[in-house]
Amino acid sequence: MQSFEPGFIERQPITRNILRTIRLIGEYKGKQELFNQQAPQVLETLQQAALIQSTESSNRIEGGSRSPRTYQGTSRAKNYTAKPL
């Protein structure tokens, strides 16, 4: 097989298509790193929203009612830490 000969890969031409693919891989890697950095912030916001909605629902079931803004300032909502799945 030719592909196992020494120097075979080095002799292959680098086309524009290959260069474009390499550039896109680098671009997507950058986007992935950015998402990984931003994901904790997004997840924290989603957790807080879920906690507030859960508290509102529980209070409705029990017959209480408060405005959504009241829940945002409660210590329970601020100190809540979700356990990893």
Secondary structure in CASP SS format (residue, H / E / C, confidence):
PFRMAT SS
TARGET T0000
AUTHOR 0000-0000-0000
METHOD secondary structure of the structure
MODEL  1
M C 1.00
Q H 1.00
S H 1.00
F H 1.00
E C 1.00
P C 1.00
G C 1.00
F C 1.00
I C 1.00
E C 1.00
R C 1.00
Q C 1.00
P C 1.00
I C 1.00
T C 1.00
R H 1.00
N H 1.00
I H 1.00
L H 1.00
R H 1.00
T H 1.00
I H 1.00
R H 1.00
L H 1.00
I H 1.00
G H 1.00
E H 1.00
Y H 1.00
K H 1.00
G H 1.00
K H 1.00
Q H 1.00
E H 1.00
L H 1.00
F H 1.00
N H 1.00
Q H 1.00
Q H 1.00
A H 1.00
P H 1.00
Q H 1.00
V H 1.00
L H 1.00
E H 1.00
T H 1.00
L H 1.00
Q H 1.00
Q H 1.00
A H 1.00
A H 1.00
L H 1.00
I H 1.00
Q H 1.00
S H 1.00
T H 1.00
E H 1.00
S H 1.00
S H 1.00
N H 1.00
R H 1.00
I H 1.00
E H 1.00
G C 1.00
G C 1.00
S C 1.00
R C 1.00
S C 1.00
P H 1.00
R H 1.00
T H 1.00
Y H 1.00
Q H 1.00
G C 1.00
T C 1.00
S H 1.00
R H 1.00
A H 1.00
K H 1.00
N H 1.00
Y C 1.00
T C 1.00
A C 1.00
K C 1.00
P C 1.00
L C 1.00
END
